Amino acid sequence: MIEDKNQQRTQLSDLGEFGLIDHLTKNFKIKHKSTIKGIGDDAAVLDFKKQIVVTTDLLVESVHFDLSYMPLKHLGYKSVIVNLSDVYAMNAEATQVTVSIAVSNRFPLEALEAIYAGIETAAKIYNIDVIGGDTTSSNTGLLISVTAIGEVDKSKSVYRNGAKPNDLLVVSGDLGAAYMGLQVLEREKEVFKVNPNNQPDLEPYTYIVERQLKPEARKDVIKLLSDLEVKPTSMIDISDGLSSEIMHLCKQSNVGCDLYENKIPLDPQVISTCEEFNIDSTTVALNGGEDYELLFTVSQDDYPKIKANPNLSVIGFIKEEKEGLHLITRADTKIPLKAQGWKNFKD
């Protein structure tokens, strides 16, 4: 992709740091009244009338992404989305992002243009202002750090620590697709290494591959809950796998939980690909990660408002802390819920 000899290659040194920033950010337009000053000064200036939500994620080449199958435009898009997801998990509206990128000299200007095209696309779709950041050199490849900023009325903010016994555990969308998309991409990468003339056929896996390469943050669910007049009692986004996110919610809220295996939403393509790879689909849903769906709890009083909605699935009940965390299997057996999700610092 970036090593294509037929592609135009403009050295970053041809522009210099300030010329590079001007070139990459010239298309960004300000949309929010809260953005007083964006790109072009020593710092951005924001003016909010609400509570401010701030979150940061760092994406590192060979740790969080593999450029042998991750298009650079998709990478720019995804780097924004993973941060917006954290803002929405606070029941907040995302309004601004800053983007910092470190690149080695193997990346030409055209590679950075592709990354910023993805960032610009995300900014347009999710209606956010790109208000600053930094570019610098790297000796180890590509790093992208995005900080997202959002706003929320004090009365509407939702934390991880508000779940109460008898609340319902709810998830948006479906789970496990991003992980299985990654498995397909890794398999095709190995096939390509053996035979570079063998072009992968990804047609049967379009949904799960897109969930890995171009995830979406669930801004629509935040609007849906607002329209339904449902305020979650606790909420978190699913970046590391369903089981670990449930454990975060329960630990912060000092509660237990029963999760029902037969209620976990799975796309048919996830089920068929799990069968092909001989992997248990429940294990994938519990531990896969990178779905960026929203996991939240609601009072049972709100059940009538959400029960018929195709975007939401009730998957469990919150219990007293002493009852612990359990998975209720399809065979109606109760087993302790464990988190084996992706860990940054595993041995």
C-alpha positions, 0 to 999 in steps of 0.5 A: 500500500504505502510501498507501492512504487507507482504511487507518487511519493512526496517527502515530508521534508519538502514541506517542513513542519508548518507547511505540512500542518497547513497542507493537511488541515486546510479542509477542516471547517468549524461547526460548533459555537463552542469552538472559539479558536481552532487550528492556527494558534498556539492553542485552541480556545473553547467556550462551553456552557455544560460539563466537559468530557475529555478522553484520549486514545493512542494507536501504535503500529504493530500493536493496534493495527497492521498496515498490511491490511489496514488502509490508511484512510480507514486508520484515520477514520478509526482513530477518531471513532474509538475516541468518540465512542468513549464520549458517547459512553458518558451519554455526551455529545462529541464536539471536538478532537485533536489529532497528533501523528508521529511517522517514520521517514518511510511514509511520504506525504501521500500517506499522511494525506490518506490518514487525514482524509479518513479523519476528515470523513469522520469529522463530517459524519459525526459533526465534530471540529478538528481543532489542533494536534501535532505532527512529529517524526518517529523511529519506530513507525506510525503512532496516532493519538487522538483526544476527543472532547464532548459536552453534556448537561450535568443532569444527563451524564452517565458513569460506570458506577450507577448500576443498581440490583434489579436493573436490566443489562442492555447492549446495542448492536451485535458482538464479536464481528470485529474480532472475527473480521480480524481473524479473516484478515490475519488468515488472508495475510498468511496466505498472501505471504505464501503466494503473493499472486493469490488475491483474497476473496473477502466477499463472504466476510464483508460485514465482519471485515468492515467492523474491524477496519471501519467501526462506527461509534453509536452516536445514534443510540445516545439520540435514541435513548434521549428520544425514548426518555431513557437515562441509563443508570450506568454505561461503558463502550465495548472496546475490550470484550463484553465480559471485561466491560461487564466486570468494569461496570459491576466493580464500579457499581458494587453489584453482581450480574447474571448474563444470559448466553442465549440473549447475546446478539450475534450476526449470522456472519459471525456465527458462520465464520466462527463455525469455519474457524472452529471457535465458540461464538460466545467466547468471541462475543465475551472476549473479542473486543473492538465492537464499540457498541454501548453496554448499559444498565436501565431501571426495569421501569424503562423496559417498556420503552426499549423492549421493541427496539431492534437496536437494543438487546436485554442480555442480563440482570444486575444482582446484589454484589454478594451474588457475584458475576455469572454466565447463564448458559444455553443449557441453563447452567451457571458459570462464573464470568471471567474476562479474557479480553485483549490486554495491552500488557500481557506477557 
